[in-house]
Amino acid sequence: MSTPQTTPDAQATPDAGALSREAIARVDVSGQLEDVLALPEHLRDALWRVESAIIMQGWDTSAGLVVAGMGGSAIGGALARAALGDHASRPIFVTRAYGLPPWTTPDTMVLCASYSGDTEETLACYESAGALGAQRTVVTTGGRLAEMARADGVPVIPLPGGFQPRAAVAYMTVAALEVAALCGAGPRLTSEIDVAASHTEQLVAEWGPDAPEDSLAKTIARGLYGTIPVVAGAGLSTPIAYRWKTQINENSKLPCFTHELPELDHNELVGWEGAREVGRFAAVFLDDSDAHPRVKERMALTERLIAPSAAASFHLETRGETTIERVISLVLLGDLVSIYLAVLRGVDPGPVPAIDELKAALAAS
Ligand code: F6R
C-alpha cells in the first residue's frame, strides 16, 4: 500500500481519540462497524449458504450471466466480475435498471440480487427473465422476490437478516462468483474465497478500530474530512471506487464522485483546474499491483497534475495475491473509511432515511 499523501491544507479534524472503539460506538448506534469487521466471516458463511442452497444441474448457460440488482445488492455482481477478470469465459453483465439487456435469452443465467427482496427494479428483472425463459437464481433475505422464486421453483440463496443491504457486500459478491462458476461463466474460486477470508482478517486487525489513530483507514478518514472525495479506479479497482463512493454517500452522508482511468485523463483531469474555486475536493486513487503499466504511469502523473487543486490526495494499492483478496482488501478499507468519516462528522452511519422516504413515496404512487 503506498504511503498516503495529504496536502498540508487539510481542515482541522476532531481530536485524536475520536476514532477509538468507544467513541465510534457512541455515534454508530446501529453497529455498522461490527458488520464491516465481520467481512471475513461473511465470506465463509456465504460459501456455505450457496453450497447448501443450490443443487446445480443442467445450469450451463452459454450466453453468460446477468446480475440484476440495485445499490448495495448490485455491487457484488460488479466486484465478482472484477475478481474474475480475464478468467471470465462468458459475458458477465450487471444491470441496475427495470429491464434486462436485449440479448438475454433462455441460454442466459439471471441472478436477481435484492437484500430486502422488495426492490421494484429487481422484481421487474425477475419477471422479465421469466418471460424470456432465462434461467434464474435469487439471492435475498425474503420479501416478494423469495415468495415468487419459491412459487416458481427457482433456487434461492438465503441471506441472514438484520443488516443494512450494503453491509451484505461479501454475501452478494460470493453469490455472484459462485453462480458464475456454476453456470460456466468463470472458474470456481471457492478455495480462493476461503483464503481471502483469512487474509481479510489480518487487514481488519491492521485497519480496524483498535489500530492506532495514525493507521491507514483512520488517516484517510481524517484527510477526507471537510472535503468532497473524488475516487478514481482502473480495471479491477473501478467497481471498488464505485463502492467507496456509495459507502461515503450512505454511511458518511456526503457527496462523493468516482471516475476511472484511463478515461478520466481525457476529461476530468481538466475539470480539476477549477476545483479550488468551488470547493475542497480530495482525490483518492485506487491502484492495483497488476494494473496495466501505462495505467500505473497515468495514475502517478494524474496525481501529480491535480495536486495543486486537491485539498488532499491519497494513492492506495490493493493488498493480497489473488484477485479476490485484492478486491476485498480495498472494499474493506473503503467501508472502514466511510464509517470513520461518519463518526468524525458525528452522523450515525446506519440509517438512510432519504432512500426509505423515496421508496415509500414510490410504493404509494
Ligand atoms: C441500503 C443500500 C441500498 C439498497 C438498495 C436496494 O443499505 O445499500 O443501496 O441496497 O436500495 O435495496 P435491496 O438491496 O434491498 O434490493
Boltz pocket constraint, residues with backbone or C-beta under 6 A from the ligand:
constraints:
  - pocket:
      binder: B
      contacts: [[A, 70], [A, 71], [A, 72], [A, 73], [A, 74], [A, 113], [A, 114], [A, 115], [A, 116], [A, 117], [A, 118], [A, 119], [A, 122], [A, 164], [A, 165], [A, 166], [A, 167], [A, 250], [A, 352], [A, 355]]
      max_distance: 6.0
